[in-house]
Amino acid sequence: MTFSQFWGSFGYLMALMIGVYLVAQKMPRRDHFALRMALCAAVIFAYKFGFDVGLRSLELDEVAGLVVRTMDSFVLYMLSIAAVGVCFSCDIWAMLFCATAGYCMQHMSQRTYLLLTKYVYRWDNVILDCVALVVITAVFYVVLYRTLIRGADYRGTMLNSRVQVGVSFIAILITIFLNSFAMRAAAGMANVIGYIIFFSIITAVLVFYVEFGWLAAKKAELEKDMVSRMAEANREQYEIEKDITELINIKCHDLKHQFSMLDGQLSERQIAELSESINIYDSIFKTGNKALDIALTRKSLLCEKKGIKLTCVMDGEKLSFLTEEDIFSLFCNILDNAIEAVDGLTVESKRLICLSTMTQGGKIIVHEENYFDHDQQLRDGLPVTTKGDKRYHGFGLKSIKRICERYRGNCTLKLEDGIFEMELVFPMNQ
C-alpha cells in the first residue's frame, strides 16, 4: 500500500469519525466511553484495511469495481451509525441524525478540497497536498461547529421527527450512490465532473442545514409551547392565590373585630402581637394593584423564609394596562429568577433584591437588580445556566420578554461588577 493509498483511506475515516463525534458529543455517554470509542475506531479501521487489501487482490471489471467501492462507502456510513449507538446513550433516530450530519461535514469538506485542487491549484508535493486537505477540513469543521452544532439541542424530544431524520438518511444514500455512478459516467469530461462535485457539495450542505434548521424550528416550537403552558399555569395559580388572599382578608377582618371585644381580657401588647400576626399576609404590600400585591406578598414570604431581603418601591396603578394574570406572571417570574440567583450567595449583605418602578418620557420603567455569581455570563440575551440540564432553562425570562412584547415594551438585561440588572420599559399610553 502506497502512502497516497494509505492517506486516502486514513484521512477519509478520520474526517468521518471526527465529524460524527462533533455532532454526537452532546449525547449522554455510555459507561467505559473511551474504551468503546477505541474499539469502534479499531473495527472501522480494520474493516477498511481489509476491504482495500481484498479489493486489490480481486480482478473486477470497471463497473463491478465501482459497485463494490460504492457499497464500501455505504458500509462505512452504516458503521458510523452503529458506532454512535455503541458509544452514546440514544435511540436509532439520534444515531441516524449524528451519523448523517457527520457524513455531510466530511463530504462537503473533502469535495471542496477536490474542487480547489482540480481547478485552482494542485501541489505536486504529497505532504503539502495532505496538509491542504487537513486545513480545509479543519476550517469547515470549526465554522460548522461554532455556527450550528454548538448552539443546537438535539436531545430528548428534539429528535422525535422520524420523517425528518429519515428524509436526511435517504438523501445521503442518494448522494453516495448517484455521486459514484455519475462520476463514472462523466469520466474524461472535466467540466461535467466539476459540476458533479459542486452539486454533491450543495446536496451535503442542504442535508446538513435541513437537519439543524429543523432543530431550530423544533426548539422554537417547544419553547413557545412551554411558555404558553407556564402562562396558563400562572393564570390558574393567580386565581387560586387571589381566592386564598380574599378568604384570609375576610377572616382577618372578623378576627380583628373579635379582638376588639376582648378589651380587658388581654393586654394591649398581646392584642398588638396577635393583630400583627394576622396582618402579615394582607398588609405587606399596598401598591395600588391587587395582582401585583399578591405576587409581591407571595414572593416576599419566600424571601423571608430563605433569609433574602426584598425591597420594593412600586406604583402598581401605573401598571393597570396589564391584565391581572400578566402582572402576576411577570413579577413572579422576575422574582423567581432573582431569588434563584441570590439564594446561592453566602455573603449575607448580597442576599438582596431591589424592585422599583419609575416614569420617564411617557414611559413606565420596571427595574430589578440583584447580586449574582461572578462566573455567570449572558448568551443570546439570557444568563447561562449552571444547571446540568439546560433544556428547560430560561423559560421564565422568555415569558417575561413575551409579555413585554405583547404590550409594545422591551426587556434588557445587564451583568456587570457582580450585579444583575433587568429593565422593562413600557409606553404609558396604552
C-alpha positions as CSV (number, residue, x, y, z in Angstrom):
1,M,0.0,0.0,0.0
2,T,1.4,3.3,-1.1
3,F,1.4,6.5,1.1
4,S,-1.3,8.0,-1.2
5,Q,-3.5,5.0,-0.8
6,F,-3.0,4.9,3.0
7,W,-3.7,8.6,3.3
8,G,-6.8,8.4,1.2
9,S,-8.3,5.8,3.5
10,F,-6.9,7.1,6.8
11,G,-7.8,10.8,6.0
12,Y,-11.3,9.8,4.9
13,L,-12.0,7.8,8.0
14,M,-10.6,10.3,10.5
15,A,-12.6,13.1,8.9
16,L,-15.8,11.0,9.1
17,M,-15.3,9.9,12.7
18,I,-14.3,13.4,13.9
19,G,-17.4,14.9,12.2
20,V,-19.7,12.3,13.7
21,Y,-18.1,12.8,17.1
22,L,-18.5,16.6,17.0
23,V,-22.2,16.1,16.4
24,A,-22.8,13.2,18.8
25,Q,-20.7,14.5,21.7
26,K,-23.7,16.3,23.3
27,M,-25.4,12.9,23.8
28,P,-25.1,11.1,27.2
29,R,-22.1,8.9,27.1
30,R,-22.2,5.2,27.9
31,D,-20.1,3.6,30.6
32,H,-16.4,3.0,29.6
33,F,-16.8,5.6,26.8
34,A,-13.1,5.8,25.9
35,L,-12.9,2.0,25.6
36,R,-16.0,1.9,23.4
37,M,-14.6,4.7,21.2
38,A,-11.3,2.9,20.8
39,L,-13.0,-0.4,19.9
40,C,-15.3,1.3,17.3
41,A,-12.3,3.0,15.7
42,A,-10.4,-0.2,15.6
43,V,-13.3,-2.1,14.0
44,I,-13.8,0.6,11.4
45,F,-10.1,0.9,10.5
46,A,-9.8,-2.9,10.4
47,Y,-12.7,-3.2,8.1
48,K,-11.4,-0.5,5.8
49,F,-7.9,-2.0,5.7
50,G,-9.3,-5.5,5.0
51,F,-11.6,-4.1,2.3
52,D,-8.8,-2.2,0.5
53,V,-6.5,-5.3,0.6
54,G,-9.2,-7.6,-0.6
55,L,-10.3,-5.2,-3.4
56,R,-6.7,-5.0,-4.8
57,S,-6.5,-8.8,-4.8
58,L,-9.7,-9.2,-6.9
59,E,-9.8,-8.8,-10.6
60,L,-13.0,-6.9,-11.2
61,D,-14.1,-5.1,-14.3
62,E,-14.7,-1.3,-14.1
63,V,-18.5,-1.5,-13.4
64,A,-18.2,-4.2,-10.7
65,G,-15.3,-2.3,-9.0
66,L,-17.5,0.8,-9.0
67,V,-20.4,-1.0,-7.4
68,V,-18.1,-2.6,-4.7
69,R,-16.5,0.8,-3.9
70,T,-19.9,2.4,-3.6
71,M,-21.0,-0.3,-1.2
72,D,-17.9,0.3,0.8
73,S,-18.9,3.9,1.3
74,F,-22.4,2.8,2.4
75,V,-20.9,0.2,4.8
76,L,-18.7,2.9,6.4
77,Y,-21.7,5.1,6.8
78,M,-23.6,2.3,8.5
79,L,-20.7,1.5,10.7
80,S,-20.6,5.2,11.8
81,I,-24.3,4.9,12.7
82,A,-23.6,1.8,14.8
83,A,-20.6,3.5,16.5
84,V,-22.8,6.3,17.7
85,G,-25.2,3.8,19.3
86,V,-22.3,1.9,20.9
87,C,-20.7,5.0,22.5
88,F,-23.7,7.2,23.3
89,S,-27.0,6.5,25.0
90,C,-29.5,7.4,22.3
91,D,-32.1,5.8,20.0
92,I,-31.8,4.9,16.3
93,W,-33.1,8.3,15.2
94,A,-30.5,10.2,17.1
95,M,-27.9,7.7,15.7
96,L,-29.0,8.5,12.2
97,F,-29.0,12.2,12.8
98,C,-25.5,12.3,14.2
99,A,-24.0,10.0,11.5
100,T,-25.8,11.8,8.7
101,A,-24.6,15.2,9.9
102,G,-21.0,13.9,10.4
103,Y,-21.0,12.3,6.9
104,C,-22.2,15.7,5.4
105,M,-19.4,17.5,7.2
106,Q,-16.8,15.1,5.8
107,H,-18.3,15.1,2.3
108,M,-18.6,18.8,1.9
109,S,-15.0,19.4,3.1
110,Q,-13.5,16.7,1.0
111,R,-15.3,17.7,-2.1
112,T,-14.4,21.3,-1.6
113,Y,-10.8,20.2,-1.4
114,L,-11.2,18.3,-4.7
115,L,-12.6,21.3,-6.4
116,L,-9.8,23.6,-5.2
117,T,-7.0,21.2,-6.2
118,K,-8.7,20.4,-9.6
119,Y,-9.5,23.9,-10.7
120,V,-7.5,26.3,-8.5
121,Y,-4.1,24.9,-7.5
122,R,-2.6,21.5,-7.1
123,W,0.5,20.8,-5.1
124,D,3.0,18.3,-6.6
125,N,4.2,17.5,-3.1
126,V,2.2,14.8,-1.5
127,I,2.8,16.2,2.0
128,L,1.6,19.6,1.1
129,D,-1.4,18.0,-0.6
130,C,-2.3,16.3,2.7
131,V,-1.8,19.5,4.7
132,A,-4.2,21.3,2.4
133,L,-6.8,18.6,3.0
134,V,-6.4,18.8,6.7
135,V,-6.6,22.6,6.7
136,I,-9.7,22.7,4.6
137,T,-11.4,20.1,6.7
138,A,-10.5,21.8,9.9
139,V,-11.9,25.2,8.6
140,F,-15.1,23.5,7.7
141,Y,-15.5,21.7,11.0
142,V,-14.7,24.8,13.1
143,V,-17.1,27.0,11.2
144,L,-19.9,24.4,11.3
145,Y,-19.4,23.7,14.9
146,R,-19.3,27.3,16.0
147,T,-22.3,28.4,13.9
148,L,-24.7,25.5,14.2
149,I,-23.6,22.5,16.2
150,R,-22.5,24.2,19.5
151,G,-25.8,26.1,19.9
152,A,-28.1,23.2,18.9
153,D,-30.0,21.0,21.2
154,Y,-30.8,17.6,19.8
155,R,-31.5,15.5,23.0
156,G,-34.8,14.0,24.1
157,T,-37.9,15.3,22.3
158,M,-35.8,17.4,19.9
159,L,-35.3,14.3,17.7
160,N,-38.8,12.8,17.7
161,S,-39.4,13.5,14.0
162,R,-38.7,10.2,12.3
163,V,-39.8,11.6,8.9
164,Q,-37.2,14.4,9.1
165,V,-34.3,12.2,10.1
166,G,-35.5,9.5,7.6
167,V,-35.5,12.0,4.7
168,S,-32.0,13.1,5.6
169,F,-30.9,9.5,5.7
170,I,-32.3,8.8,2.2
171,A,-30.7,11.9,0.8
172,I,-27.3,10.7,2.0
173,L,-27.9,7.3,0.3
174,I,-28.8,9.1,-2.9
175,T,-25.6,11.2,-2.6
176,I,-23.5,8.1,-2.1
177,F,-24.8,6.1,-4.9
178,L,-25.6,8.7,-7.6
179,N,-22.4,10.6,-7.0
180,S,-20.3,7.5,-7.5
181,F,-22.1,6.4,-10.7
182,A,-22.3,10.0,-12.1
183,M,-18.6,10.4,-11.6
184,R,-18.0,7.2,-13.6
185,A,-20.3,8.2,-16.4
186,A,-18.6,11.6,-16.7
187,A,-15.1,10.1,-17.0
188,G,-13.0,12.2,-19.3
189,M,-15.3,15.2,-19.1
190,A,-13.6,17.6,-16.8
191,N,-16.3,20.2,-16.7
192,V,-19.0,17.7,-16.1
193,I,-17.0,16.2,-13.2
194,G,-16.6,19.7,-11.7
195,Y,-20.4,20.2,-11.9
196,I,-21.0,16.9,-10.2
197,I,-18.6,17.7,-7.4
198,F,-20.1,21.1,-6.9
199,F,-23.7,19.8,-6.7
200,S,-22.7,17.0,-4.4
201,I,-21.3,19.7,-2.1
202,I,-24.6,21.6,-2.3
203,T,-26.5,18.4,-1.5
204,A,-24.4,17.7,1.6
205,V,-24.8,21.4,2.7
206,L,-28.6,21.3,2.2
207,V,-29.0,18.0,4.1
208,F,-26.8,19.4,7.0
209,Y,-28.7,22.6,7.2
210,V,-32.1,20.9,6.8
211,E,-31.3,18.8,9.9
212,F,-30.1,21.7,12.0
213,G,-32.7,24.1,10.6
214,W,-35.4,21.7,11.6
215,L,-33.9,21.5,15.1
216,A,-34.1,25.3,15.4
217,A,-37.7,25.3,14.3
218,K,-38.5,22.4,16.7
219,K,-36.8,24.2,19.6
220,A,-38.8,27.4,18.9
221,E,-42.0,25.4,18.8
222,L,-41.2,23.6,22.1
223,E,-40.2,26.9,23.8
224,K,-43.5,28.6,22.6
225,D,-45.5,25.7,23.9
226,M,-43.6,25.7,27.2
227,V,-44.0,29.4,27.7
228,S,-47.8,29.1,26.9
229,R,-48.2,26.3,29.4
230,M,-46.3,28.4,32.0
231,A,-48.6,31.4,31.3
232,E,-51.7,29.1,31.7
233,A,-50.3,27.7,35.0
234,N,-49.6,31.2,36.3
235,R,-53.2,32.2,35.4
236,E,-54.5,29.3,37.4
237,Q,-52.2,30.0,40.2
238,Y,-53.2,33.6,40.3
239,E,-56.9,32.7,40.6
240,I,-56.0,30.4,43.5
241,E,-53.8,32.9,45.2
242,K,-56.5,35.6,44.8
243,D,-59.2,33.5,46.3
244,I,-56.9,32.5,49.2
245,T,-56.0,36.1,49.8
246,E,-59.6,37.3,49.8
247,L,-60.5,34.5,52.2
248,I,-57.7,35.3,54.6
249,N,-58.6,39.0,54.5
250,I,-62.2,38.2,55.4
251,K,-61.0,36.0,58.3
252,C,-58.5,38.7,59.4
253,H,-61.3,41.3,59.5
254,D,-63.5,39.0,61.5
255,L,-60.7,38.3,64.0
256,K,-59.8,41.9,64.4
257,H,-63.5,42.6,65.2
258,Q,-63.4,39.8,67.8
259,F,-60.2,41.1,69.3
260,S,-61.8,44.5,69.9
261,M,-64.3,42.7,72.1
262,L,-61.6,41.2,74.3
263,D,-60.8,44.6,75.9
264,G,-59.6,43.9,79.5
265,Q,-59.1,40.2,79.0
266,L,-55.8,40.6,77.1
267,S,-53.1,43.2,77.5
268,E,-52.6,45.7,74.7
269,R,-49.3,44.2,73.9
270,Q,-50.9,40.7,73.4
271,I,-53.6,42.2,71.2
272,A,-51.0,44.1,69.2
273,E,-48.9,40.9,68.7
274,L,-51.9,38.9,67.6
275,S,-53.0,41.7,65.2
276,E,-49.5,41.9,63.7
277,S,-49.5,38.2,63.1
278,I,-52.9,38.3,61.4
279,N,-51.8,41.2,59.2
280,I,-48.7,39.6,57.9
281,Y,-50.3,38.2,54.8
282,D,-52.6,41.0,53.6
283,S,-50.7,44.2,54.6
284,I,-47.1,43.7,53.4
285,F,-47.6,45.4,50.1
286,K,-50.2,48.0,49.1
287,T,-49.1,49.2,45.6
288,G,-52.5,50.1,44.2
289,N,-52.7,47.0,42.1
290,K,-54.2,43.8,43.6
291,A,-52.4,41.3,41.3
292,L,-49.1,43.0,42.0
293,D,-49.7,43.0,45.8
294,I,-50.5,39.2,45.7
295,A,-47.3,38.4,43.6
296,L,-45.1,40.6,45.8
297,T,-46.6,39.2,49.1
298,R,-46.2,35.7,47.9
299,K,-42.5,36.1,46.9
300,S,-41.7,38.2,50.0
301,L,-42.8,35.4,52.2
302,L,-40.5,33.1,50.3
303,C,-37.6,35.6,50.6
304,E,-38.2,35.8,54.4
305,K,-38.0,32.1,54.6
306,K,-34.7,32.0,52.7
307,G,-33.2,34.9,54.5
308,I,-33.3,37.2,51.5
309,K,-34.1,40.9,51.8
310,L,-36.6,42.2,49.3
311,T,-37.1,46.0,48.9
312,C,-39.8,47.3,46.7
313,V,-40.8,50.9,45.6
314,M,-43.7,50.2,43.3
315,D,-46.6,52.2,41.9
316,G,-49.0,49.4,40.8
317,E,-51.5,51.9,39.5
318,K,-49.2,52.8,36.6
319,L,-49.2,49.1,35.5
320,S,-53.0,48.9,35.3
321,F,-52.8,48.5,31.5
322,L,-51.5,45.0,32.0
323,T,-54.0,42.2,32.8
324,E,-54.0,40.9,36.3
325,E,-52.8,37.5,35.0
326,D,-49.9,39.1,33.1
327,I,-48.9,41.2,36.1
328,F,-48.9,38.2,38.4
329,S,-46.9,36.0,35.9
330,L,-44.5,38.9,35.1
331,F,-43.4,39.7,38.6
332,C,-43.5,36.1,39.8
333,N,-41.0,35.2,37.1
334,I,-38.8,38.3,37.7
335,L,-38.6,37.5,41.4
336,D,-38.2,33.7,40.9
337,N,-35.1,34.3,38.8
338,A,-33.7,36.8,41.3
339,I,-34.3,34.5,44.3
340,E,-32.6,31.6,42.5
341,A,-29.6,33.8,41.7
342,V,-29.3,35.3,45.2
343,D,-30.1,32.1,47.1
344,G,-26.7,30.7,46.1
345,L,-24.7,33.5,47.6
346,T,-23.2,33.1,51.1
347,V,-22.4,36.8,51.9
348,E,-25.5,38.0,53.8
349,S,-25.2,41.6,52.6
350,K,-25.5,40.4,49.0
351,R,-28.7,38.4,49.6
352,L,-30.7,41.4,48.5
353,I,-33.3,42.0,45.7
354,C,-34.4,45.5,44.7
355,L,-37.5,46.2,42.7
356,S,-38.8,49.6,41.6
357,T,-40.9,51.5,39.1
358,M,-40.5,55.0,37.7
359,T,-41.9,57.1,34.9
360,Q,-39.8,58.9,32.3
361,G,-40.6,60.5,29.0
362,G,-44.1,59.0,28.6
363,K,-42.8,55.5,29.6
364,I,-43.0,53.4,32.7
365,I,-39.8,51.6,33.7
366,V,-39.7,48.5,35.9
367,H,-36.2,48.0,37.3
368,E,-34.9,44.9,39.2
369,E,-31.4,44.2,40.3
370,N,-29.7,41.7,42.5
371,Y,-26.2,40.3,43.1
372,F,-25.1,37.2,41.3
373,D,-22.3,34.7,40.9
374,H,-19.3,36.4,39.1
375,D,-18.9,33.3,36.9
376,Q,-22.3,33.8,35.2
377,Q,-22.5,35.1,31.7
378,L,-25.1,36.2,29.1
379,R,-25.6,34.3,25.9
380,D,-28.3,35.4,23.4
381,G,-29.5,37.9,25.9
382,L,-30.1,35.3,28.7
383,P,-28.0,34.3,31.7
384,V,-26.1,31.0,31.0
385,T,-27.4,28.3,33.4
386,T,-25.1,26.4,35.7
387,K,-27.6,23.5,35.9
388,G,-26.8,20.1,34.5
389,D,-29.9,20.0,32.2
390,K,-30.1,23.2,30.1
391,R,-33.1,22.2,28.0
392,Y,-35.6,23.8,30.3
393,H,-33.6,26.8,31.3
394,G,-34.6,30.3,30.5
395,F,-38.3,29.9,30.1
396,G,-39.1,32.4,32.9
397,L,-37.1,35.1,31.1
398,K,-38.7,34.1,27.7
399,S,-42.1,34.5,29.3
400,I,-41.1,38.0,30.7
401,K,-39.9,39.1,27.2
402,R,-43.0,37.7,25.6
403,I,-45.3,39.7,28.0
404,C,-43.2,42.8,27.3
405,E,-43.6,42.4,23.5
406,R,-47.3,41.9,23.9
407,Y,-47.6,45.5,25.4
408,R,-45.1,47.1,23.0
409,G,-42.4,47.1,25.6
410,N,-38.9,45.8,25.7
411,C,-36.7,43.9,28.2
412,T,-32.9,44.5,28.6
413,L,-30.5,42.6,30.8
414,K,-27.1,43.5,32.1
415,L,-24.4,41.7,34.1
416,E,-21.7,44.0,35.4
417,D,-19.5,44.0,38.5
418,G,-21.3,41.2,40.2
419,I,-24.8,42.8,39.7
420,F,-27.6,41.6,37.5
421,E,-30.0,44.2,36.2
422,M,-33.3,43.8,34.4
423,E,-35.2,46.7,33.0
424,L,-38.6,46.6,31.4
425,V,-39.8,49.7,29.5
426,F,-43.5,50.1,28.5
427,P,-45.2,53.1,26.8
428,M,-47.8,54.5,29.1
429,N,-50.4,55.5,26.6
430,Q,-52.0,52.0,26.5
